Amino acid sequence: MQKGKRHHGSHETRAAILAAHLDRPMGVLGVAFRLVVLGQLLCAMESSTDYLAAIHEATMATITGSGITSTDAFSKSLQLVLAMYSVVSFATLAGSLGAFFLQSQVEGKRGVNASRH
């Protein structure tokens, strides 16, 4: 039974390593794809007439939360969605960093307590 567990754990480790390698480039491509699609939507809904300016505005709205210059209903709703996305992304990053440092702190205390006993 031990061999089965070890083999199962090895399979999970390989899957995790594969997922980590695939996650980085695919995540970057996914974000770039979304920004291009959002720029195309701005042009398709006639919120912007210049395609490159639409991609620039969608990107800046996603990253910095700056406003989209057009004032129609679609661009306002897109700006709201992008603002929520940027807040959630920043909060996730901050939470991940906080959890990392708290975990390091807890592990350090466990090491000190273990050496005392």
Phi and psi in radians as a Rosetta constraint file:
Dihedral C 1 N 2 CA 2 C 2 CIRCULARHARMONIC -1.121 0.35
Dihedral N 2 CA 2 C 2 N 3 CIRCULARHARMONIC -0.655 0.35
Dihedral C 2 N 3 CA 3 C 3 CIRCULARHARMONIC -1.124 0.35
Dihedral N 3 CA 3 C 3 N 4 CIRCULARHARMONIC -0.697 0.35
Dihedral C 3 N 4 CA 4 C 4 CIRCULARHARMONIC -1.083 0.35
Dihedral N 4 CA 4 C 4 N 5 CIRCULARHARMONIC -0.719 0.35
Dihedral C 4 N 5 CA 5 C 5 CIRCULARHARMONIC -1.158 0.35
Dihedral N 5 CA 5 C 5 N 6 CIRCULARHARMONIC -0.728 0.35
Dihedral C 5 N 6 CA 6 C 6 CIRCULARHARMONIC -1.156 0.35
Dihedral N 6 CA 6 C 6 N 7 CIRCULARHARMONIC -0.716 0.35
Dihedral C 6 N 7 CA 7 C 7 CIRCULARHARMONIC -1.125 0.35
Dihedral N 7 CA 7 C 7 N 8 CIRCULARHARMONIC -0.709 0.35
Dihedral C 7 N 8 CA 8 C 8 CIRCULARHARMONIC -1.116 0.35
Dihedral N 8 CA 8 C 8 N 9 CIRCULARHARMONIC -0.747 0.35
Dihedral C 8 N 9 CA 9 C 9 CIRCULARHARMONIC -1.130 0.35
Dihedral N 9 CA 9 C 9 N 10 CIRCULARHARMONIC -0.657 0.35
Dihedral C 9 N 10 CA 10 C 10 CIRCULARHARMONIC -1.125 0.35
Dihedral N 10 CA 10 C 10 N 11 CIRCULARHARMONIC -0.705 0.35
Dihedral C 10 N 11 CA 11 C 11 CIRCULARHARMONIC -1.117 0.35
Dihedral N 11 CA 11 C 11 N 12 CIRCULARHARMONIC -0.721 0.35
Dihedral C 11 N 12 CA 12 C 12 CIRCULARHARMONIC -1.130 0.35
Dihedral N 12 CA 12 C 12 N 13 CIRCULARHARMONIC -0.661 0.35
Dihedral C 12 N 13 CA 13 C 13 CIRCULARHARMONIC -1.141 0.35
Dihedral N 13 CA 13 C 13 N 14 CIRCULARHARMONIC -0.758 0.35
Dihedral C 13 N 14 CA 14 C 14 CIRCULARHARMONIC -1.101 0.35
Dihedral N 14 CA 14 C 14 N 15 CIRCULARHARMONIC -0.711 0.35
Dihedral C 14 N 15 CA 15 C 15 CIRCULARHARMONIC -1.131 0.35
Dihedral N 15 CA 15 C 15 N 16 CIRCULARHARMONIC -0.694 0.35
Dihedral C 15 N 16 CA 16 C 16 CIRCULARHARMONIC -1.153 0.35
Dihedral N 16 CA 16 C 16 N 17 CIRCULARHARMONIC -0.697 0.35
Dihedral C 16 N 17 CA 17 C 17 CIRCULARHARMONIC -1.142 0.35
Dihedral N 17 CA 17 C 17 N 18 CIRCULARHARMONIC -0.751 0.35
Dihedral C 17 N 18 CA 18 C 18 CIRCULARHARMONIC -1.105 0.35
Dihedral N 18 CA 18 C 18 N 19 CIRCULARHARMONIC -0.747 0.35
Dihedral C 18 N 19 CA 19 C 19 CIRCULARHARMONIC -1.110 0.35
Dihedral N 19 CA 19 C 19 N 20 CIRCULARHARMONIC -0.681 0.35
Dihedral C 19 N 20 CA 20 C 20 CIRCULARHARMONIC -1.128 0.35
Dihedral N 20 CA 20 C 20 N 21 CIRCULARHARMONIC -0.671 0.35
Dihedral C 20 N 21 CA 21 C 21 CIRCULARHARMONIC -1.227 0.35
Dihedral N 21 CA 21 C 21 N 22 CIRCULARHARMONIC -0.651 0.35
Dihedral C 21 N 22 CA 22 C 22 CIRCULARHARMONIC -1.382 0.35
Dihedral N 22 CA 22 C 22 N 23 CIRCULARHARMONIC -0.420 0.35
Dihedral C 22 N 23 CA 23 C 23 CIRCULARHARMONIC -1.193 0.35
Dihedral N 23 CA 23 C 23 N 24 CIRCULARHARMONIC -0.712 0.35
Dihedral C 23 N 24 CA 24 C 24 CIRCULARHARMONIC -1.124 0.35
Dihedral N 24 CA 24 C 24 N 25 CIRCULARHARMONIC -1.021 0.35
Dihedral C 24 N 25 CA 25 C 25 CIRCULARHARMONIC -1.171 0.35
Dihedral N 25 CA 25 C 25 N 26 CIRCULARHARMONIC -0.628 0.35
Dihedral C 25 N 26 CA 26 C 26 CIRCULARHARMONIC -1.205 0.35
Dihedral N 26 CA 26 C 26 N 27 CIRCULARHARMONIC -0.607 0.35
Dihedral C 26 N 27 CA 27 C 27 CIRCULARHARMONIC -1.126 0.35
Dihedral N 27 CA 27 C 27 N 28 CIRCULARHARMONIC -0.738 0.35
Dihedral C 27 N 28 CA 28 C 28 CIRCULARHARMONIC -1.153 0.35
Dihedral N 28 CA 28 C 28 N 29 CIRCULARHARMONIC -0.772 0.35
Dihedral C 28 N 29 CA 29 C 29 CIRCULARHARMONIC -1.130 0.35
Dihedral N 29 CA 29 C 29 N 30 CIRCULARHARMONIC -0.632 0.35
Dihedral C 29 N 30 CA 30 C 30 CIRCULARHARMONIC -1.124 0.35
Dihedral N 30 CA 30 C 30 N 31 CIRCULARHARMONIC -0.746 0.35
Dihedral C 30 N 31 CA 31 C 31 CIRCULARHARMONIC -1.153 0.35
Dihedral N 31 CA 31 C 31 N 32 CIRCULARHARMONIC -0.772 0.35
Dihedral C 31 N 32 CA 32 C 32 CIRCULARHARMONIC -1.074 0.35
Dihedral N 32 CA 32 C 32 N 33 CIRCULARHARMONIC -0.717 0.35
Dihedral C 32 N 33 CA 33 C 33 CIRCULARHARMONIC -1.083 0.35
Dihedral N 33 CA 33 C 33 N 34 CIRCULARHARMONIC -0.754 0.35
Dihedral C 33 N 34 CA 34 C 34 CIRCULARHARMONIC -1.098 0.35
Dihedral N 34 CA 34 C 34 N 35 CIRCULARHARMONIC -0.710 0.35
Dihedral C 34 N 35 CA 35 C 35 CIRCULARHARMONIC -1.164 0.35
Dihedral N 35 CA 35 C 35 N 36 CIRCULARHARMONIC -0.672 0.35
Dihedral C 35 N 36 CA 36 C 36 CIRCULARHARMONIC -1.151 0.35
Dihedral N 36 CA 36 C 36 N 37 CIRCULARHARMONIC -0.735 0.35
Dihedral C 36 N 37 CA 37 C 37 CIRCULARHARMONIC -1.103 0.35
Dihedral N 37 CA 37 C 37 N 38 CIRCULARHARMONIC -0.732 0.35
Dihedral C 37 N 38 CA 38 C 38 CIRCULARHARMONIC -1.101 0.35
Dihedral N 38 CA 38 C 38 N 39 CIRCULARHARMONIC -0.676 0.35
Dihedral C 38 N 39 CA 39 C 39 CIRCULARHARMONIC -1.115 0.35
Dihedral N 39 CA 39 C 39 N 40 CIRCULARHARMONIC -0.704 0.35
Dihedral C 39 N 40 CA 40 C 40 CIRCULARHARMONIC -1.146 0.35
Dihedral N 40 CA 40 C 40 N 41 CIRCULARHARMONIC -0.665 0.35
Dihedral C 40 N 41 CA 41 C 41 CIRCULARHARMONIC -1.111 0.35
Dihedral N 41 CA 41 C 41 N 42 CIRCULARHARMONIC -0.695 0.35
Dihedral C 41 N 42 CA 42 C 42 CIRCULARHARMONIC -1.066 0.35
Dihedral N 42 CA 42 C 42 N 43 CIRCULARHARMONIC -0.679 0.35
Dihedral C 42 N 43 CA 43 C 43 CIRCULARHARMONIC -1.275 0.35
Dihedral N 43 CA 43 C 43 N 44 CIRCULARHARMONIC -0.717 0.35
Dihedral C 43 N 44 CA 44 C 44 CIRCULARHARMONIC -1.145 0.35
Dihedral N 44 CA 44 C 44 N 45 CIRCULARHARMONIC -0.625 0.35
Dihedral C 44 N 45 CA 45 C 45 CIRCULARHARMONIC -1.497 0.35
Dihedral N 45 CA 45 C 45 N 46 CIRCULARHARMONIC 0.130 0.35
Dihedral C 45 N 46 CA 46 C 46 CIRCULARHARMONIC 1.031 0.35
Dihedral N 46 CA 46 C 46 N 47 CIRCULARHARMONIC 0.535 0.35
Dihedral C 46 N 47 CA 47 C 47 CIRCULARHARMONIC -1.400 0.35
Dihedral N 47 CA 47 C 47 N 48 CIRCULARHARMONIC -0.432 0.35
Dihedral C 47 N 48 CA 48 C 48 CIRCULARHARMONIC -2.449 0.35
Dihedral N 48 CA 48 C 48 N 49 CIRCULARHARMONIC 2.531 0.35
Dihedral C 48 N 49 CA 49 C 49 CIRCULARHARMONIC -1.696 0.35
Dihedral N 49 CA 49 C 49 N 50 CIRCULARHARMONIC -0.397 0.35
Dihedral C 49 N 50 CA 50 C 50 CIRCULARHARMONIC -1.773 0.35
Dihedral N 50 CA 50 C 50 N 51 CIRCULARHARMONIC 2.136 0.35
Dihedral C 50 N 51 CA 51 C 51 CIRCULARHARMONIC -1.117 0.35
Dihedral N 51 CA 51 C 51 N 52 CIRCULARHARMONIC -0.815 0.35
Dihedral C 51 N 52 CA 52 C 52 CIRCULARHARMONIC -1.129 0.35
Dihedral N 52 CA 52 C 52 N 53 CIRCULARHARMONIC -0.667 0.35
Dihedral C 52 N 53 CA 53 C 53 CIRCULARHARMONIC -1.144 0.35
Dihedral N 53 CA 53 C 53 N 54 CIRCULARHARMONIC -0.620 0.35
Dihedral C 53 N 54 CA 54 C 54 CIRCULARHARMONIC -1.161 0.35
Dihedral N 54 CA 54 C 54 N 55 CIRCULARHARMONIC -0.748 0.35
Dihedral C 54 N 55 CA 55 C 55 CIRCULARHARMONIC -1.116 0.35
Dihedral N 55 CA 55 C 55 N 56 CIRCULARHARMONIC -0.727 0.35
Dihedral C 55 N 56 CA 56 C 56 CIRCULARHARMONIC -1.073 0.35
Dihedral N 56 CA 56 C 56 N 57 CIRCULARHARMONIC -0.794 0.35
Dihedral C 56 N 57 CA 57 C 57 CIRCULARHARMONIC -1.146 0.35
Dihedral N 57 CA 57 C 57 N 58 CIRCULARHARMONIC -0.709 0.35
Dihedral C 57 N 58 CA 58 C 58 CIRCULARHARMONIC -1.127 0.35
Dihedral N 58 CA 58 C 58 N 59 CIRCULARHARMONIC -0.713 0.35
Dihedral C 58 N 59 CA 59 C 59 CIRCULARHARMONIC -1.147 0.35
Dihedral N 59 CA 59 C 59 N 60 CIRCULARHARMONIC -0.822 0.35
Dihedral C 59 N 60 CA 60 C 60 CIRCULARHARMONIC -1.138 0.35
Dihedral N 60 CA 60 C 60 N 61 CIRCULARHARMONIC -0.631 0.35
Dihedral C 60 N 61 CA 61 C 61 CIRCULARHARMONIC -1.166 0.35
Dihedral N 61 CA 61 C 61 N 62 CIRCULARHARMONIC -0.595 0.35
Dihedral C 61 N 62 CA 62 C 62 CIRCULARHARMONIC -1.273 0.35
Dihedral N 62 CA 62 C 62 N 63 CIRCULARHARMONIC -0.781 0.35
Dihedral C 62 N 63 CA 63 C 63 CIRCULARHARMONIC -1.405 0.35
Dihedral N 63 CA 63 C 63 N 64 CIRCULARHARMONIC -0.848 0.35
Dihedral C 63 N 64 CA 64 C 64 CIRCULARHARMONIC -1.848 0.35
Dihedral N 64 CA 64 C 64 N 65 CIRCULARHARMONIC -0.258 0.35
Dihedral C 64 N 65 CA 65 C 65 CIRCULARHARMONIC 1.429 0.35
Dihedral N 65 CA 65 C 65 N 66 CIRCULARHARMONIC 0.155 0.35
Dihedral C 65 N 66 CA 66 C 66 CIRCULARHARMONIC -1.184 0.35
Dihedral N 66 CA 66 C 66 N 67 CIRCULARHARMONIC 2.739 0.35
Dihedral C 66 N 67 CA 67 C 67 CIRCULARHARMONIC -1.341 0.35
Dihedral N 67 CA 67 C 67 N 68 CIRCULARHARMONIC 2.717 0.35
Dihedral C 67 N 68 CA 68 C 68 CIRCULARHARMONIC -1.542 0.35
Dihedral N 68 CA 68 C 68 N 69 CIRCULARHARMONIC 2.367 0.35
Dihedral C 68 N 69 CA 69 C 69 CIRCULARHARMONIC -1.255 0.35
Dihedral N 69 CA 69 C 69 N 70 CIRCULARHARMONIC -0.503 0.35
Dihedral C 69 N 70 CA 70 C 70 CIRCULARHARMONIC -1.291 0.35
Dihedral N 70 CA 70 C 70 N 71 CIRCULARHARMONIC 2.716 0.35
Dihedral C 70 N 71 CA 71 C 71 CIRCULARHARMONIC -2.058 0.35
Dihedral N 71 CA 71 C 71 N 72 CIRCULARHARMONIC 0.273 0.35
Dihedral C 71 N 72 CA 72 C 72 CIRCULARHARMONIC -1.360 0.35
Dihedral N 72 CA 72 C 72 N 73 CIRCULARHARMONIC 3.000 0.35
Dihedral C 72 N 73 CA 73 C 73 CIRCULARHARMONIC -1.131 0.35
Dihedral N 73 CA 73 C 73 N 74 CIRCULARHARMONIC -0.673 0.35
Dihedral C 73 N 74 CA 74 C 74 CIRCULARHARMONIC -1.130 0.35
Dihedral N 74 CA 74 C 74 N 75 CIRCULARHARMONIC -0.798 0.35
Dihedral C 74 N 75 CA 75 C 75 CIRCULARHARMONIC -1.175 0.35
Dihedral N 75 CA 75 C 75 N 76 CIRCULARHARMONIC -0.594 0.35
Dihedral C 75 N 76 CA 76 C 76 CIRCULARHARMONIC -1.169 0.35
Dihedral N 76 CA 76 C 76 N 77 CIRCULARHARMONIC -0.729 0.35
Dihedral C 76 N 77 CA 77 C 77 CIRCULARHARMONIC -1.197 0.35
Dihedral N 77 CA 77 C 77 N 78 CIRCULARHARMONIC -0.659 0.35
Dihedral C 77 N 78 CA 78 C 78 CIRCULARHARMONIC -1.114 0.35
Dihedral N 78 CA 78 C 78 N 79 CIRCULARHARMONIC -0.705 0.35
Dihedral C 78 N 79 CA 79 C 79 CIRCULARHARMONIC -1.092 0.35
Dihedral N 79 CA 79 C 79 N 80 CIRCULARHARMONIC -0.698 0.35
Dihedral C 79 N 80 CA 80 C 80 CIRCULARHARMONIC -1.114 0.35
Dihedral N 80 CA 80 C 80 N 81 CIRCULARHARMONIC -0.784 0.35
Dihedral C 80 N 81 CA 81 C 81 CIRCULARHARMONIC -1.113 0.35
Dihedral N 81 CA 81 C 81 N 82 CIRCULARHARMONIC -0.750 0.35
Dihedral C 81 N 82 CA 82 C 82 CIRCULARHARMONIC -1.169 0.35
Dihedral N 82 CA 82 C 82 N 83 CIRCULARHARMONIC -0.616 0.35
Dihedral C 82 N 83 CA 83 C 83 CIRCULARHARMONIC -1.143 0.35
Dihedral N 83 CA 83 C 83 N 84 CIRCULARHARMONIC -0.742 0.35
Dihedral C 83 N 84 CA 84 C 84 CIRCULARHARMONIC -1.126 0.35
Dihedral N 84 CA 84 C 84 N 85 CIRCULARHARMONIC -0.697 0.35
Dihedral C 84 N 85 CA 85 C 85 CIRCULARHARMONIC -1.071 0.35
Dihedral N 85 CA 85 C 85 N 86 CIRCULARHARMONIC -0.770 0.35
Dihedral C 85 N 86 CA 86 C 86 CIRCULARHARMONIC -1.185 0.35
Dihedral N 86 CA 86 C 86 N 87 CIRCULARHARMONIC -0.634 0.35
Dihedral C 86 N 87 CA 87 C 87 CIRCULARHARMONIC -1.150 0.35
Dihedral N 87 CA 87 C 87 N 88 CIRCULARHARMONIC -0.780 0.35
Dihedral C 87 N 88 CA 88 C 88 CIRCULARHARMONIC -1.131 0.35
Dihedral N 88 CA 88 C 88 N 89 CIRCULARHARMONIC -0.712 0.35
Dihedral C 88 N 89 CA 89 C 89 CIRCULARHARMONIC -1.100 0.35
Dihedral N 89 CA 89 C 89 N 90 CIRCULARHARMONIC -0.788 0.35
Dihedral C 89 N 90 CA 90 C 90 CIRCULARHARMONIC -1.142 0.35
Dihedral N 90 CA 90 C 90 N 91 CIRCULARHARMONIC -0.715 0.35
Dihedral C 90 N 91 CA 91 C 91 CIRCULARHARMONIC -1.134 0.35
Dihedral N 91 CA 91 C 91 N 92 CIRCULARHARMONIC -0.664 0.35
Dihedral C 91 N 92 CA 92 C 92 CIRCULARHARMONIC -1.126 0.35
Dihedral N 92 CA 92 C 92 N 93 CIRCULARHARMONIC -0.756 0.35
Dihedral C 92 N 93 CA 93 C 93 CIRCULARHARMONIC -1.106 0.35
Dihedral N 93 CA 93 C 93 N 94 CIRCULARHARMONIC -0.792 0.35
Dihedral C 93 N 94 CA 94 C 94 CIRCULARHARMONIC -1.121 0.35
Dihedral N 94 CA 94 C 94 N 95 CIRCULARHARMONIC -0.716 0.35
Dihedral C 94 N 95 CA 95 C 95 CIRCULARHARMONIC -1.136 0.35
Dihedral N 95 CA 95 C 95 N 96 CIRCULARHARMONIC -0.679 0.35
Dihedral C 95 N 96 CA 96 C 96 CIRCULARHARMONIC -1.136 0.35
Dihedral N 96 CA 96 C 96 N 97 CIRCULARHARMONIC -0.757 0.35
Dihedral C 96 N 97 CA 97 C 97 CIRCULARHARMONIC -1.145 0.35
Dihedral N 97 CA 97 C 97 N 98 CIRCULARHARMONIC -0.726 0.35
Dihedral C 97 N 98 CA 98 C 98 CIRCULARHARMONIC -1.095 0.35
Dihedral N 98 CA 98 C 98 N 99 CIRCULARHARMONIC -0.736 0.35
Dihedral C 98 N 99 CA 99 C 99 CIRCULARHARMONIC -1.138 0.35
Dihedral N 99 CA 99 C 99 N 100 CIRCULARHARMONIC -0.659 0.35
Dihedral C 99 N 100 CA 100 C 100 CIRCULARHARMONIC -1.078 0.35
Dihedral N 100 CA 100 C 100 N 101 CIRCULARHARMONIC -0.828 0.35
Dihedral C 100 N 101 CA 101 C 101 CIRCULARHARMONIC -1.226 0.35
Dihedral N 101 CA 101 C 101 N 102 CIRCULARHARMONIC -0.618 0.35
Dihedral C 101 N 102 CA 102 C 102 CIRCULARHARMONIC -1.161 0.35
Dihedral N 102 CA 102 C 102 N 103 CIRCULARHARMONIC -0.682 0.35
Dihedral C 102 N 103 CA 103 C 103 CIRCULARHARMONIC -1.128 0.35
Dihedral N 103 CA 103 C 103 N 104 CIRCULARHARMONIC -0.722 0.35
Dihedral C 103 N 104 CA 104 C 104 CIRCULARHARMONIC -1.098 0.35
Dihedral N 104 CA 104 C 104 N 105 CIRCULARHARMONIC -0.681 0.35
Dihedral C 104 N 105 CA 105 C 105 CIRCULARHARMONIC -1.173 0.35
Dihedral N 105 CA 105 C 105 N 106 CIRCULARHARMONIC -0.734 0.35
Dihedral C 105 N 106 CA 106 C 106 CIRCULARHARMONIC -1.164 0.35
Dihedral N 106 CA 106 C 106 N 107 CIRCULARHARMONIC -0.741 0.35
Dihedral C 106 N 107 CA 107 C 107 CIRCULARHARMONIC -1.125 0.35
Dihedral N 107 CA 107 C 107 N 108 CIRCULARHARMONIC -0.629 0.35
Dihedral C 107 N 108 CA 108 C 108 CIRCULARHARMONIC -1.142 0.35
Dihedral N 108 CA 108 C 108 N 109 CIRCULARHARMONIC -0.692 0.35
Dihedral C 108 N 109 CA 109 C 109 CIRCULARHARMONIC -1.182 0.35
Dihedral N 109 CA 109 C 109 N 110 CIRCULARHARMONIC -0.649 0.35
Dihedral C 109 N 110 CA 110 C 110 CIRCULARHARMONIC -1.130 0.35
Dihedral N 110 CA 110 C 110 N 111 CIRCULARHARMONIC -0.672 0.35
Dihedral C 110 N 111 CA 111 C 111 CIRCULARHARMONIC -1.142 0.35
Dihedral N 111 CA 111 C 111 N 112 CIRCULARHARMONIC -0.677 0.35
Dihedral C 111 N 112 CA 112 C 112 CIRCULARHARMONIC -1.181 0.35
Dihedral N 112 CA 112 C 112 N 113 CIRCULARHARMONIC -0.770 0.35
Dihedral C 112 N 113 CA 113 C 113 CIRCULARHARMONIC -1.149 0.35
Dihedral N 113 CA 113 C 113 N 114 CIRCULARHARMONIC -0.646 0.35
Dihedral C 113 N 114 CA 114 C 114 CIRCULARHARMONIC -1.179 0.35
Dihedral N 114 CA 114 C 114 N 115 CIRCULARHARMONIC -0.618 0.35
Dihedral C 114 N 115 CA 115 C 115 CIRCULARHARMONIC -1.301 0.35
Dihedral N 115 CA 115 C 115 N 116 CIRCULARHARMONIC -0.407 0.35
Dihedral C 115 N 116 CA 116 C 116 CIRCULARHARMONIC -1.308 0.35
Dihedral N 116 CA 116 C 116 N 117 CIRCULARHARMONIC -0.513 0.35
